[in-house]
Every structure is written in C-alpha cells, then in structure tokens.
Amino acid sequence: MHMLATHRVRAKDIIMMMQMQRGEEFSMTIAWIFIYQFIHNNNERPPPSRGPAASAFSSTSSPSSPWSPRLRRGGVLGEEAHNATADEAHWERRAEEARSFNRAAYVSDPVATLNRFNADVLRATTRRRSLARYTGPCMATNPMDRCWRCRGDWATDRKRLARCVCGFGHRTVGGAAGKIYVVTDASDDEMIIPRKGTLRYGVIQDRPTWIVFARDMIIQLRQELIVNHNKTIDGRGAQVHITGAQITLQGVQHVIIHNVHIHHSVPHGGGMIRDSKRHYGLRTRSDGDGISIMSSSNIWIDHVSMSNCSDGLIDAVSGSTAITISNGHFTKHDHVMLFGASNSDAQDEVMQITVAFNHFGKGLVQRMPRCRFGFFHVVNNDYMHWLMYAIGGSMNPTIISQGNRFIAPDDVNAKEVTKREYTPYDEYKEWVWKSQGDVMMNGAFFNESGGQNERSYDQLDFIPAKHGKYVGQLTKFAGALNCHVGMPC
C-alpha cells in the first residue's frame, strides 16, 4: 500500500510537470506510458479506478473471471494489459482475425450485389402508392426504410431493423442475437472501468448487444469510443448526440450505427482505454473522425446526421469491406468520406462499399467519397453542395454512379463531379468510373473512364437504379429521425 500511495503522488507530479511543459493532451499520453511502465517494473498494479465497478478489479477477484486482474495471457486484463508488447500482440491478433473475416465478406461478383440493390429500389418505388402522389402520415420512400419505418411496433420489434440493410453490407446483423441494453447515463468518465448504464459500458461487451437510449441525451466522449463485435447503437425514440471524440470500429464485424447525431469530434491524446471486457490498453492520439472503420466488415451506418468533425466524417481503411452507408445527412465539413487511406495499402482491394440515399448538404467541400482500390456503388444520393468536387479517387477504384442528383456550385472551376487524385490521363483512362441515370444540374458533369474495361462493364446486365429525378423523394427523410414510441417513425 505504501508503494501504491507513492505511485499516486509521483503520477500526479509527472502529469503536472508535463502539462506545464508540453501541452495537456500530448503530455497525458506520455505520462500514462511513464506511469504504467514504472508501476509494472516495480511489480505493482495501479490502484483500481473509482466507481461502483471497482470491486470487480480488486485483488480478491476470481482468477477465472474474465474481469480478473490476474489473467495475463494475450493482452487480457492485468499487468500484461498495460504492457506495450502485449497490447501490440492483441491488436495484431485482432487484425489477422479481421483479415480472415474481411476476405470471407468479399463478394467475388459485385455486380450481382449492385443489381440486387437496384431491383429492391425499383420494387419499393413502383408499388400502388407512387412516390409522387403518396401523402399519407408515414412516407417510407426507399427499400431500407420501407422495411421498418411505417410500422407502429418498431419500438417493440427493434431487431427487425437488422433485416433491412441492402447493398454490400446486407449481411450485417449487429447485436440482433443479443439482449437489449439501455443507456441511462450520459457520462463518459471511466475509460478502464466504464459504469453500467453508459454507452461505453454497452459497446465493450463481448456478447452481441442491442443498445438503446432511455431518453434524449448529449454524450460527450472523453476519449475514442471503441466498439466491440456484434453491436447495434440504436438511437430511435430519443434525440442522441455523440460529440467530443470519435467512434472507432477496429478489427470488428457486424456493427450497426443507427439514428444518432455525431458532430464536433476532435483529436484526443489517448491513454488507457478498454475495448472489450477482457482487454484494455494504451491508445495513442485519435484522429477526430466521426466514425473510423479499420479492418472491419459487415458494417451498416444508417440515418445518421453528421457534421463538424476534425478529420473525416466517415473513414474506412485497412481492408474494411461489406459496408453500407445509407440515409445519412452530412453538412459543414471538408473531408467527408475517405475509403482507403494509403496508395501502398493493397489490402483495400477487397473494399466494397454502398453509398445510398444520402443527402450531402450545405458546407461540404470534397470527398463524397474519395476512394482507393475497391468497388464502390454510389446510388440515389442528393449532392446539393460541394466546393471542390464530389467523388474522387486514386489507385484504380471502380466507381459506379447511378441515379444521383449533382448540383454543381456556381464556381466555374468546380463544375466537375469527379477528381482523379495525382494521376495522369494515360493511367486513369482505364479506370472504370461510370455514370448511369444521374441528373446533372447547374453545369455539373461526370468525367467517365474505362476504355476496354468500361466496354466490358457495358456488356454486364446492370439493373438500372431509380433515375436521379426521384432522388429528392428517396432522400426526403435522410438523417436522424424523430421517432416516437407507439407511432410509425
């Protein structure tokens, strides 16, 4: 006890000195590294965090418990979890597992997925109640929304949502196999031992979990929120705003993020953060994305409203695949979506992403999305504003643009929808970038390419998407919805 007390004093001194000399966020990260190395070298565990869950980490915990500090193997909780080598091994193991899942999620015939998506849209919009004339109390105007929105029992049958995803993320089930967990506490004070009732406690569970919210709340994350496998964050029935730090999906599968507002995410200095019930470790500085997807597959992001983040709104990198981003409302941001972060990261060749029914609104500059490698279906989105360009890429991505509406800015130098990043014509002329059924307004134009590759794609049996003239209806309810229990949403 005397040594632990001494450690507490020394820890405070270290943090105070480094904050004065280097700046708070950076110095906190370095201080944590120094403190835990010091304690580890002296064969003492750091004191348990405050709060009602602290007893689960006491020295009397059962060695067989997954929460036990005595478990040391593989980066699980205990001294090894604070060791940089064990942490690195933990994330390398997660990355290798993720690569296997990502390869399994890869679709060898992406055109079949594209056609299935377009067929679903056509079925959903050619029924007896047409888009132009339907004026009933609930208007669900695209196939994903028609699957659940106009049902009065959505609050008692929440998991029906998991059957509604289309596109490359169509296999995503989120936390449908698990129990419902209710967020009752909007705080985010404990990174290592999150309090039960908080969002952070819900997302670290090792079992499938369907997360809902007891009331309207603003959750200001103190550090990045690391989401575990098989999770659904379902904001229906409340107005939920997540701010402060990014949401991170790293080496995970089957995650749904639905009906929440995400904004004003900024970089944070890192520190000791839990990513599952069995592991926590040292995290370095986060980027300040809204949602960061790394080495993950079977992901569905739906009905989110996002703006004003420090880096990207949604970034998908490191071989992530089987992703659908739909019904989103995006405003006030520079780098909107980045799919593939490096020209040298060839694992992004398996990346397959559907971007559908989104509203790209005021104050956006570029990257809606910006793609590397991979296959990207950009369908029935409404591009109301951009300052530089809408869709860009490098490293030979395949981009199929169908049924979008592009309204160019007044700037005569920014009329082109597309941009090939740092690539000469002789190279990009063979890239397959196609525009079908898009509506071009205010001088907008899409620079197609493909050469022999494009002609081979012309011979494929593309089912046409709904024409771009219907985009206003298809995206009418983009963004987080105001759903009330007992009523159609």
Secondary structure, 3 states (H helix, E strand, C coil): CHHHHHHHHHHHHHHHHHHHHHCHHHHHHHHHHHHHHHHHHCCCCCCCCCCHHHHHHCCCCCCCCCCCCCCCHHHCCCHHHHCHHHHHHHHHHHHHHHHHHHHHHCCCCHHHHHHHHHHHHHHHCCCCCCCCCCCCCCCCCCHHHHCCCCCCCCCCCHHHHHHCCCHHHCCCCCCCCCEEEEECECCCCCCCCCCCCEHHHHHCCCCCEEEEECCCEEEECCCCEECCCCEEEECCCCCEEEEECCEEEECCEEEEEECCEEEEECCCCCEEEEEECCEEEEECCCCCCCEEEECCEEEEEECCEEECCCCCCEEEECCCEEEEEECCEEECEEECEEECCCCCCHHHHHCEEEEECCEECCCEEECCCEEECCEEEEECCEECCCCCCCEEEECCCEEEEECCEEECCCCHHHCECEEECCCCHHHHCCCCEEEECCEEECCCECCCECHHHHHHHHCCCCCCCCCHHHHHHHCCCCCCCCCCCCCCC
